[in-house]
Each structure stands twice: as C-alpha cells, then as structure tokens.
C-alpha cells in the first residue's frame, strides 16, 4: 500500500481509540469463524473444492522467494522488481494461464515507460568561499521545487520551539513569515545536562530525533509558512543517522512519474538536515560559538538573544531525470459462454526497495496479496483443466508502481488490455497476511473497503459467499468516506473505481512493520492468509459464474442531465457535519461542482437531477437543500447530513 503524504493520518488510524468504528450491519452479516456452516448450493461446492487447493505451504513457498533479500525490496524499475516479474510470469505460465498482451513477444508483460527524477550529486550550498555537498554535508527533502535553487538567508529561531513554557519565537511574528528558518536540534538543557523541558529531566519529544521532534516542532514552525527549515544536527554521529532516524518523512525517494507528467505542486517547505560544521558556517560562527549559545541558554533556563550574523548562502539543488521501463504482469484464463466479460483479481508486487543499505522486503505489503493472487490463479486453472472453468474470463493482474502513486494500475486502466466496459469487477488484495491490534489473537477477520460504494449487488454477493462456509468476520471500519487514513484512495482498486468498475479492496490491517525493513516472512500469519485467500477465491468464483454480471447501482450510471448554471452558486460553500469529523468545501467548476474533502483528492461532481450530484469514483451522492443550506451525503448504506457553516 502506498504511504499517505500525511503520515499523521496513518498514526491516528493506527490508534484503536481513534479509528472509525465498524459500520452497523443487519444482524447476521458478520458471522464469526465459528458460526454454523450453511447449506451450500452445488455450484458452490466446486468453489469450496478448488479453494482448498490454496494452502499455507504453497503461500509460504512463493512468499519466501518473493520477499527474500535476493529480491532487494522489489522497487519499481530496479533489479529485484524485474526478478519478481519473471517469477510471476513463469508461475502463471506454468499454471496454464496465457499472457494476454497483444502484439508482444512477452505477452505476460504490459510494459510502459516512466522517468526517475532525483538529486544530482553535485547539488551544493555555498557559504562565503566554502561549498558544502548534498549527502556529504547536508541532506535535503525537496517539497518546494521552485525554492530549490535560490539564495538562502537563514533566520535563526533557537531550538525551533514555541510553547507557553519555552518560546524561541512567536508563530504570529510577521518578520519570520516565509523565511529560511534555521535551528539547533536537540533540546535546551540545564547546567547539569538534564533536559529542560522533559519530565524529571528526561528527554522531551523535542530532543528525540526523527518523527517525534518533527511532530513536536511542526505546529509552531509551519504556522510561519517557511520557505525552508534548516536543522543543525547536534553532533557528527547524529548527522550520520539522519537517513535512518527520519526515514518516515516524505521526500527521500526519487520522484517517479510518467514521461511528461506535470511536476507535483509544493507540499511544504524544503527540509534541510545539516552537519554541525555546515550549521556553524550558515550562522556565521564556529562550533565553539554554537556551544557557547547552548551554554548560555542552559544558564538562563530560557531563550537568550543570539549573537549570530548569518551570511548569505547560495543553494544549488540540481536534479537529473532518466527514463526507464517497467511492467505489470498479467495472466489470463479464458471463460466459456460469458468469456467476453472479465473479472480482475489484482495485487501489487512492487515495494520500496533498499534504503540506506537496508532491504525492505514487503512480505505483507504486498507480498501477501501477490502470493494469494498466484494461488488463486493456479486453483482456477486447475478447475478449468478438470472441466470446471469459469463462465467469465479471469485476469490476474500484478501491478507495479503502486507505491509510487498507483502508477501501474493507472497505466492499465488508461490502456486496458480488455475493455473496461466489459470488466465486471476488480477484487484487489493489498496487505492481507497479518493480524492487527484491533483483532488480538485471531486472524479470522478481513477488512472490506469499497464493496458497496458503486455496487450494492457486489456487497450482497460478497456477504452471501462469506456465509456459505468457514465465515470470517467482515470488518467495515475503513469503509467510510470519513476514514482518517483515506484507505479507499491508497491502492490499485481506486483506478478501476474511477471508471465505474465495482471493486472490493481486501486488507488485514496496519502494523508496526508497515513500510519498515522488519516486514518479513516470519511475521506472516499463514493460517489467516490461507483462510482469507480461500474466501476471496470463492468470491471471485461467484462473480465469474453467476448468471448476471455484477450491477453498478442505478444512481452511478451515466447521466445527461444539465443543471441551470445560475443555480450552481446556491450550493457552493463550506459544509460540516455533526455525525462525522469531516469538512467539505463545494466550489463551482464550469458547468458543475467540485467537492474538496480536506486533504483528499477533489471530487468532480456530475449532475444527476435538480439539486442532486454524484461522484462515481468514490460512490457518493449529494442531495442539496439550498433553502435549508444543507445537503445529504449518501455512500453505500451510510447517510450523513452536512450543513453550510
């Protein structure tokens, strides 16, 4: 799963008390694994038979290979990703599937081009007559490219702390707005060397390197909208640890995009981490001068005036862009009487590679979904060999570039091998191999996201299949527009949903190893992974074999209604709800409206009828009452009232 830009949202979603509760469901829709087995129709018996071919042993064998150090974290465009693509293509071919990519000598691969843009090793900062080099004297996270090559004028803000108890600066100070703010890392101490701000002399968050200090300093610093923040590390050893201590911050990796893509907008100030030597030069002083300032603060027990006169500094951040080729891996199993319709089973096989010499194996993210996809492909292929092939065709789609803003699935849906109009559904597997803290001691659950956003038909089918045998607890706590972790937007199913293809996103929850080098095979619960894979297989079997294709709800079908332009302005404004912690801003865009849900992607609203608008990509419908200055938001089985603020 790709990481959100706002990591704090992930942290909040990981805390059980702050996570959204499961949506109320009719009695009996969430049976436990110990519920009695229901009478199973004959067609479903075949599904159960072939689902049992998915075993923990087989899943472990595949994952032990794909999530090994030899595959180097499967970063898109790198050696390990190419090795994984070869492994998947060979496995699909051996199982009896075919490569469906036309006019290709490698039909299992859907190849496409990307570009990699990163810092050139000649990037530098010049202070006086001295030149300091990137990754040697400083690290930089470039969030505002327009400010990446310019003259710096460092403005010193002490330790960068602004609290009622200790304030180096005032967040409302207009003299600090938009400046290059330079600060000492660490925290002020007493003359005895104890932390001044911590409890009983213990370190406070300001003295803890990494995300803790970023969160602590963030509100005060970002209120000033700085052009950049420059952190002077307290020691040479602390500077050397920056890539590890701050690995969770967005911006370390090269930017990978489609050729010709518009550069991303600024996402905040550029962040510099500089060595003590470079920090002293930027402030026009020496290491002894920095030490003297720290000692003066310790003696006073509060901020003191700084004697520094920062000289001008010239920043030259150079970037280089290189093209490369990567590939989705596709395996196709042709159906029988309904073979023109296609059911997609998808997962992403890329991960985040090697960072600072450590391999991020991504056993759960998304090795677990990838090996489940392989196991299902083999089971369906065996069923076909034995005369029980699916009525609809099946496409097993292993996407690349998911960790890079869903690039592989975007490419597939922009260049589909099979028409999207003939694509019945996408069942997407991403991180289904662990047991999270919300379900301690049991793996007989599965989160479902998006199953009813476009198709209540798919939702009811999914629930019915779960009840037939060995039911899992289907947890819908993330299946809401108000989910603070924004999961619906963060994996490959989203690119299908944008095209009105019904989706289910299967997920087993967050854990501390997410996007860490510790996401390894030994942490996978293979019993739970097997149970979940079998349920998803049986759901795919039902979608592929039922008489009627899964229906998109009528309210999300295309419409030709055109609103009266003069009426649109009556709906614009900012709306809030007492039911969910969500703010929505409605703006007019041309002949229709757009909804901005806080930090999420804007939703283009399509008019349905007078006062009624919809967005198919997230399955929402807005029914306005301009007289009362409110609207009703409907999504799946949920209804929320929003009032103009």
C-alpha positions in Angstrom: 0.0 0.0 0.0 1.3 3.4 -0.9 2.2 5.7 2.0 0.0 8.8 2.5 1.5 12.2 2.2 0.3 13.0 5.7 1.8 10.4 7.9 -0.1 11.7 10.9 -3.3 10.4 9.4 -1.8 6.9 9.4 -0.7 7.3 13.0 -4.2 8.3 14.1 -5.8 5.5 12.2 -3.4 3.0 13.9 -4.6 4.0 17.4 -7.7 1.9 18.2 -9.5 4.6 20.2 -9.3 7.0 17.2 -10.1 4.5 14.4 -13.6 4.7 12.9 -15.9 2.1 14.3 -17.3 -0.7 12.2 -20.4 0.3 10.3 -23.6 -1.2 11.8 -24.8 -4.0 9.6 -28.0 -6.1 9.7 -28.0 -9.0 12.1 -26.1 -12.0 10.9 -24.0 -10.3 8.3 -20.8 -10.5 10.3 -20.7 -14.1 11.5 -17.6 -15.3 13.3 -15.5 -18.2 12.0 -17.3 -20.5 14.5 -20.7 -19.8 13.1 -22.6 -22.9 11.8 -21.9 -23.9 8.2 -24.8 -23.0 6.0 -26.3 -25.3 3.4 -24.1 -24.9 0.3 -25.5 -25.0 -3.3 -23.9 -27.5 -5.7 -22.0 -24.8 -7.7 -20.5 -23.5 -4.5 -19.3 -27.0 -3.6 -16.9 -26.8 -6.6 -15.7 -23.4 -5.4 -15.0 -24.9 -2.0 -13.2 -27.9 -3.5 -10.8 -25.7 -5.5 -10.5 -23.1 -2.8 -9.0 -25.9 -0.7 -6.1 -26.1 -3.2 -4.9 -22.9 -1.7 -2.6 -24.0 1.2 -0.4 -22.3 3.7 2.5 -24.4 2.4 2.1 -23.1 -1.1 1.7 -19.5 0.0 4.8 -19.7 2.2 6.9 -21.2 -0.7 6.1 -18.3 -3.0 6.5 -15.6 -0.4 9.8 -17.0 0.9 11.1 -16.3 -2.6 9.5 -13.0 -3.4 10.1 -11.4 0.0 13.7 -12.6 0.3 16.7 -10.3 0.4 17.7 -11.5 -3.0 14.7 -9.6 -4.5 16.0 -6.3 -2.9 12.6 -5.0 -1.9 11.2 -5.1 -5.4 11.4 -1.3 -6.0 9.9 -0.3 -9.3 12.4 -0.3 -12.1 15.1 -2.0 -10.1 16.7 -5.4 -10.4 14.5 -7.0 -7.7 11.3 -5.9 -9.3 12.5 -7.4 -12.6 13.3 -10.7 -10.9 9.8 -10.7 -9.3 8.1 -10.0 -12.7 10.0 -13.0 -14.2 9.0 -15.2 -11.2 5.3 -14.3 -11.6 5.2 -14.7 -15.3 6.8 -18.1 -15.1 4.5 -19.2 -12.4 1.4 -18.1 -14.3 2.6 -19.8 -17.5 3.4 -23.0 -15.6 -0.1 -23.0 -14.1 -1.6 -22.9 -17.7 -2.6 -19.2 -18.0 -1.7 -17.2 -21.0 -0.3 -13.8 -21.5 -3.0 -11.5 -23.0 -0.9 -8.5 -24.1 -1.3 -8.2 -27.8 1.4 -7.8 -30.4 4.1 -8.7 -27.9 6.8 -11.3 -27.8 6.4 -11.2 -24.0 2.6 -11.3 -23.6 2.7 -11.7 -19.8 4.2 -8.2 -19.5 2.4 -5.0 -20.1 5.4 -2.7 -20.4 5.4 1.0 -20.1 7.8 3.9 -19.6 8.5 6.0 -16.5 11.0 8.7 -15.6 13.1 8.9 -12.4 14.0 12.4 -11.2 16.3 12.8 -8.3 19.0 15.0 -6.8 22.2 15.2 -8.7 25.3 14.5 -6.6 26.7 18.0 -7.5 23.9 19.8 -5.6 25.5 22.1 -3.1 25.2 25.1 -0.8 27.9 27.8 -0.9 28.6 29.9 2.2 31.3 32.6 1.7 34.1 30.7 0.0 33.1 27.3 1.2 31.0 24.7 -0.7 29.0 22.0 1.1 27.8 19.0 -0.9 24.5 17.1 -0.7 24.6 13.7 1.1 28.0 14.6 2.5 27.4 17.8 4.4 23.7 18.1 4.3 20.5 16.1 3.4 17.5 17.8 1.8 13.9 16.8 1.3 12.7 18.9 -1.6 9.0 19.7 -1.2 9.0 23.1 -3.0 11.0 22.7 -6.3 10.7 26.5 -7.0 12.8 27.2 -3.9 15.4 24.6 -4.6 17.9 26.8 -6.4 18.0 30.2 -4.7 19.8 32.4 -2.3 19.3 31.4 1.3 19.0 33.9 4.1 19.0 31.8 7.3 16.9 33.3 10.1 17.8 31.8 13.5 15.0 30.5 15.7 17.0 28.9 18.6 15.9 25.4 19.2 12.8 25.9 17.0 10.4 25.5 20.0 7.3 27.6 20.6 5.3 26.6 23.7 3.9 28.5 26.6 6.7 27.2 28.8 9.6 27.9 26.4 9.4 30.0 23.2 12.2 30.7 20.8 9.8 32.5 18.6 6.2 33.6 18.2 4.2 31.8 15.4 2.4 35.1 14.6 5.7 37.0 14.1 5.4 38.6 10.6 9.2 39.1 10.4 9.6 35.3 10.3 6.9 34.6 7.6 8.2 32.8 4.5 11.8 32.7 5.7 14.6 30.1 5.8 14.3 29.1 9.4 17.5 27.6 10.9 17.5 25.9 14.3 19.5 23.8 16.6 18.3 20.2 17.0 18.2 18.6 20.4 16.6 20.5 23.2 17.7 23.0 25.8 19.3 21.6 28.9 20.0 22.6 32.5 23.6 23.4 33.6 23.7 19.8 34.9 23.0 18.4 31.5 19.4 17.4 32.0 16.6 18.1 29.6 15.0 21.4 30.5 11.5 20.6 29.0 11.2 16.9 29.9 9.6 15.3 32.9 12.1 14.8 35.7 15.0 15.6 33.4 14.0 13.0 30.8 14.2 13.9 27.1 11.1 15.5 25.7 9.9 14.9 22.1 12.0 17.9 21.0 15.1 16.0 22.0 14.1 12.8 20.2 15.5 12.6 16.7 13.1 11.6 14.0 9.3 11.9 13.5 8.7 12.8 17.2 10.6 16.0 17.0 9.1 16.9 13.6 5.6 16.5 15.1 6.5 18.5 18.2 8.0 21.4 16.3 5.7 21.3 13.4 2.7 23.4 14.5 4.8 26.4 15.5 7.1 26.3 12.5 4.5 25.6 9.8 2.3 28.5 11.1 5.1 30.7 9.7 4.8 29.1 6.2 8.6 29.0 5.9 10.4 28.6 2.6 12.6 26.0 4.2 13.6 24.7 7.6 17.3 24.0 8.3 18.0 21.7 11.2 21.6 21.7 12.6 22.3 18.3 13.9 23.8 18.2 17.5 26.7 16.0 16.6 28.5 14.3 13.7 27.1 11.0 14.8 23.5 12.4 14.8 24.0 13.8 11.3 25.2 10.4 10.1 22.0 8.8 11.4 19.6 11.2 9.6 18.6 8.8 6.8 17.6 6.2 9.4 16.1 8.5 12.1 14.0 10.4 9.6 13.2 7.6 7.1 9.5 8.0 7.6 9.4 11.5 6.3 8.1 12.0 2.8 10.6 13.1 0.1 13.6 10.8 0.4 12.9 8.8 -2.7 13.4 9.9 -6.2 10.3 11.1 -8.0 9.0 8.5 -10.4 6.3 9.6 -12.9 5.0 9.1 -16.4 7.0 10.9 -19.1 5.8 14.5 -19.5 3.9 14.4 -16.2 3.2 17.8 -14.6 5.6 18.3 -11.7 3.8 18.0 -8.4 2.8 21.1 -6.5 4.7 22.3 -3.5 3.8 20.1 -0.5 5.5 22.3 2.1 8.9 23.8 2.9 12.1 22.2 1.9 13.7 20.4 4.8 17.5 20.5 5.4 19.5 18.5 7.9 23.0 19.9 8.1 26.2 18.9 9.8 27.4 20.9 12.8 30.2 22.3 10.7 27.9 23.5 8.0 25.4 24.8 10.5 28.0 26.9 12.1 29.0 28.3 8.7 25.4 29.1 7.9 25.1 31.2 11.1 28.5 32.9 10.6 30.0 31.3 13.6 32.1 28.3 14.7 31.4 25.0 16.6 32.6 26.9 19.7 30.1 29.6 19.0 27.2 27.1 18.9 28.4 25.5 22.1 28.6 28.9 23.8 25.0 29.6 22.8 23.8 26.3 24.2 25.6 27.0 27.5 24.0 30.5 27.7 20.5 29.0 27.3 21.3 26.4 29.9 22.5 29.0 32.4 19.4 31.2 31.8 16.9 28.4 31.7 15.2 30.2 28.8 15.9 31.5 25.3 18.6 34.2 25.1 19.4 36.6 22.3 21.5 35.1 19.6 24.8 36.8 18.6 24.9 35.2 15.2 25.0 37.2 11.9 24.1 34.7 9.2 25.8 35.4 5.9 24.1 34.9 2.5 24.2 31.4 1.2 23.6 30.1 -2.4 21.7 26.9 -2.8 22.1 25.0 -6.0 19.9 21.9 -6.0 20.3 20.2 -9.3 18.1 17.3 -10.5 18.5 14.7 -13.1 15.8 12.8 -15.0 16.3 9.4 -16.5 13.8 7.2 -18.4 13.3 3.6 -17.7 10.9 0.8 -18.5 8.8 -1.3 -16.1 6.0 -3.8 -16.4 2.7 -5.0 -15.0 2.4 -8.8 -15.1 -0.9 -10.3 -16.5 -2.2 -13.8 -16.6 -5.4 -14.6 -18.4 -7.8 -17.5 -18.1 -10.5 -17.6 -20.8 -14.1 -18.2 -19.8 -16.8 -20.2 -21.5 -20.2 -18.8 -22.5 -19.6 -15.3 -21.0 -15.9 -15.1 -21.9 -16.3 -11.5 -23.3 -16.8 -10.3 -19.7 -13.7 -10.2 -17.5 -13.2 -10.4 -13.7 -10.0 -8.9 -12.5 -8.1 -10.2 -9.4 -5.3 -7.8 -8.6 -2.4 -7.2 -6.2 0.8 -5.1 -6.4 4.1 -6.8 -6.5 6.4 -3.8 -6.0 7.6 -2.5 -2.7 10.1 0.2 -1.6 13.4 -1.4 -2.3 16.7 -0.8 -0.4 17.0 2.3 1.7 20.3 3.3 3.5 21.6 -0.2 2.9 18.6 -2.0 4.5 16.2 -4.2 2.4 12.5 -3.6 2.8 11.2 -7.0 1.8 7.5 -6.1 1.9 6.3 -9.6 2.9 2.8 -8.2 3.8 2.9 -5.1 1.6 2.1 -6.6 -0.8 3.9 -9.9 -1.0 0.9 -11.4 0.8 -1.6 -10.2 -1.8 0.7 -11.3 -4.6 1.2 -14.9 -3.5 -2.6 -15.1 -2.8 -3.2 -14.0 -6.4 -0.8 -16.7 -7.7 -2.5 -19.3 -5.6 -5.9 -18.3 -6.9 -4.7 -18.4 -10.5 -3.4 -21.9 -10.0 -6.7 -23.1 -8.4 -8.8 -21.6 -11.2 -6.5 -23.0 -13.9 -6.8 -26.5 -12.3 -10.6 -26.2 -12.2 -10.6 -25.4 -15.9 -8.3 -28.4 -16.7 -10.8 -30.6 -14.9 -13.8 -29.2 -16.7 -15.0 -26.6 -14.2 -13.6 -23.5 -15.9 -15.3 -20.1 -15.2 -18.0 -18.7 -17.3 -16.5 -15.3 -17.4 -12.8 -14.8 -18.2 -10.4 -14.0 -15.4 -7.5 -11.6 -15.5 -4.8 -11.9 -12.7 -3.2 -8.5 -12.7 0.0 -8.0 -10.7 0.6 -4.3 -10.7 3.9 -2.5 -10.5 4.4 1.1 -9.2 1.6 1.0 -6.6 4.0 2.5 -4.0 4.6 5.4 -6.5 1.1 6.8 -6.6 -0.7 3.7 -8.2 1.2 4.1 -11.5 0.9 0.5 -12.7 -2.9 0.3 -12.3 -3.3 3.8 -13.7 -1.4 2.6 -16.8 -3.6 -0.5 -17.1 -6.9 1.4 -16.8 -5.7 4.0 -19.2 -4.5 1.3 -21.6 -6.7 -1.7 -20.8 -6.0 -5.0 -22.5 -9.7 -5.8 -22.1 -12.4 -3.1 -22.4 -13.3 -1.5 -19.0 -16.9 -1.7 -20.1 -16.5 -5.4 -20.2 -14.7 -5.5 -16.8 -17.2 -6.8 -14.3 -15.3 -6.1 -11.0 -11.8 -5.8 -9.5 -11.1 -7.8 -6.4 -7.9 -6.2 -5.0 -5.6 -7.7 -2.4 -3.2 -5.5 -0.5 -1.7 -6.5 2.9 -3.8 -9.5 3.8 -1.2 -11.5 5.8 -1.1 -10.1 9.3 -3.3 -9.8 12.4 -3.7 -6.2 13.6 -4.0 -4.8 17.1 -7.8 -4.5 16.8 -8.2 -8.2 16.5 -5.7 -9.6 19.0 -5.3 -13.4 19.0 -7.4 -14.2 16.0 -6.9 -13.9 12.2 -10.5 -14.9 11.2 -11.4 -11.4 10.0 -10.9 -9.3 6.9 -11.4 -5.6 6.2 -13.5 -4.9 3.1 -13.3 -1.4 1.6 -15.4 -0.1 -1.3 -17.6 -3.1 -1.8 -20.8 -1.2 -1.7 -19.6 2.2 -3.0 -20.6 1.5 -6.6 -22.5 -1.8 -6.4 -24.7 -2.9 -3.5 -25.1 -6.0 -5.7 -21.4 -6.9 -5.2 -21.7 -6.2 -1.4 -24.6 -8.6 -1.0 -22.9 -11.3 -3.1 -19.7 -10.9 -1.0 -21.7 -11.3 2.2 -23.6 -14.3 0.9 -20.4 -16.1 -0.2 -18.8 -15.5 3.2 -21.8 -17.1 5.0 -21.6 -20.3 2.9 -18.6 -21.8 4.6 -16.0 -21.0 7.3 -17.2 -17.4 7.5 -14.8 -14.7 8.5 -15.7 -11.5 10.4 -16.1 -8.9 7.7 -15.0 -5.6 9.2 -16.1 -2.4 7.6 -14.5 0.2 9.9 -12.4 1.6 7.0 -15.2 1.5 4.5 -16.2 5.1 5.0 -15.5 8.5 3.4 -14.6 9.7 6.9 -11.8 7.2 7.4 -8.8 9.3 8.5 -6.3 7.0 6.8 -8.0 7.5 3.4 -7.6 3.8 2.6 -10.0 3.9 -0.3 -7.7 6.2 -2.3 -4.5 4.3 -1.5 -4.4 1.2 -3.5 -4.8 0.0 -7.1 -8.6 -0.7 -6.9 -9.1 3.0 -6.9 -8.1 3.3 -10.6 -10.8 0.8 -11.5 -13.4 2.6 -9.4 -12.7 5.8 -11.2 -14.0 4.1 -14.3 -17.2 2.8 -12.7 -15.8 -0.7 -12.2 -17.1 -2.2 -9.0 -14.4 -3.0 -6.5 -13.6 -4.8 -3.3 -10.3 -3.9 -1.5 -9.3 -6.6 0.9 -7.0 -5.6 3.8 -5.9 -7.2 7.1 -4.9 -4.0 9.0 -2.0 -1.8 9.9 1.0 -2.9 12.0 4.3 -1.5 13.2 6.2 -3.2 10.3 4.4 -1.2 7.6 7.0 0.3 5.3 9.8 -0.9 7.6 12.6 -3.4 6.9 11.0 -5.6 9.5 8.1 -6.5 7.2 9.4 -10.1 6.8 8.0 -13.5 6.0 8.3 -14.8 9.6 5.7 -12.2 10.7 3.0 -13.5 8.3 0.1 -15.5 9.8 -0.2 -18.1 7.1 -3.2 -19.7 8.6 -5.1 -16.4 8.4 -3.7 -15.7 4.9 -5.0 -19.1 3.7 -8.5 -18.5 5.1 -8.7 -15.1 3.6 -7.3 -16.2 0.2 -9.9 -19.0 0.1 -12.8 -16.6 0.8 -11.6 -14.2 -1.9 -11.2 -17.1 -4.3 -14.8 -18.2 -3.6 -16.0 -14.6 -4.1 -14.2 -14.4 -7.5 -15.7 -17.8 -8.4 -19.2 -16.4 -7.7 -18.6 -13.2 -9.6 -17.3 -15.2 -12.6 -20.0 -17.8 -12.7 -23.3 -16.2 -11.7 -26.0 -15.7 -14.4 -26.0 -11.9 -14.3 -22.9 -9.7 -14.1 -22.4 -7.6 -11.0 -24.6 -4.5 -11.4 -23.5 -0.9 -10.9 -26.1 0.9 -8.9 -28.5 2.9 -10.9 -27.5 6.2 -9.3 -23.9 5.8 -10.6 -24.9 5.2 -14.2 -24.0 7.9 -16.7 -26.5 10.8 -16.9 -27.2 13.5 -19.5 -28.9 16.0 -17.1 -27.6 19.6 -17.4 -28.2 21.9 -14.4 -29.3 25.5 -14.7 -26.0 27.3 -14.4 -27.4 30.1 -12.3 -28.4 27.5 -9.7 -24.9 26.2 -9.1 -23.8 29.1 -6.9 -26.5 28.3 -4.4 -24.7 25.1 -3.5 -21.2 26.5 -3.0 -19.6 27.0 0.4 -18.1 25.1 3.3 -20.1 22.4 5.0 -19.7 20.5 8.3 -21.5 17.5 9.8 -22.2 16.7 13.4 -22.2 13.0 12.5 -18.6 12.7 11.2 -15.4 14.7 11.7 -15.3 15.9 8.1 -15.4 19.3 6.4 -16.4 19.5 2.7 -15.9 22.6 0.5 -18.2 22.8 -2.5 -17.0 25.0 -5.4 -18.3 25.7 -8.9 -16.1 24.5 -11.7 -17.5 25.4 -15.1 -21.0 23.9 -15.5 -20.8 21.7 -12.5 -19.5 21.4 -8.9 -16.4 20.0 -7.2 -16.2 18.7 -3.6 -12.9 19.1 -1.7 -12.7 16.8 1.3 -10.0 18.4 3.4 -6.6 16.9 2.4 -8.0 14.4 -0.1 -8.3 14.5 -3.8 -11.0 16.9 -5.1 -14.1 15.1 -6.3 -15.6 16.3 -9.6 -19.4 16.1 -9.1 -21.6 15.0 -12.0 -25.2 16.5 -12.1 -27.9 13.8 -11.8 -31.1 15.9 -11.4 -32.1 19.2 -9.9 -30.0 19.6 -6.7 -28.5 16.1 -7.0 -24.9 15.4 -7.8 -22.7 12.3 -7.7 -19.1 11.1 -8.0 -18.7 7.6 -9.3 -15.0 7.1 -8.3 -15.9 7.1 -4.6 -19.5 6.2 -5.0 -21.1 9.3 -3.3 -24.3 11.1 -4.0 -25.1 14.6 -2.7 -28.7 15.8 -2.4 -28.8 19.5 -1.8 -31.5 21.5 0.0 -30.4 25.1 -0.8 -33.3 26.6 1.2 -32.0 24.9 4.4 -28.3 25.4 3.3 -27.5 21.7 3.7 -27.0 18.5 1.8 -27.4 14.8 2.4 -24.4 12.7 1.5 -25.1 9.1 0.7 -22.5 6.4 0.3 -23.2 2.7 0.3 -25.5 2.2 3.3 -24.5 5.4 5.0 -26.3 8.8 5.1 -24.7 12.0 6.6 -26.2 15.4 6.9 -23.9 18.4 6.2 -24.9 22.0 7.0 -23.3 25.1 5.5 -21.0 26.8 8.0 
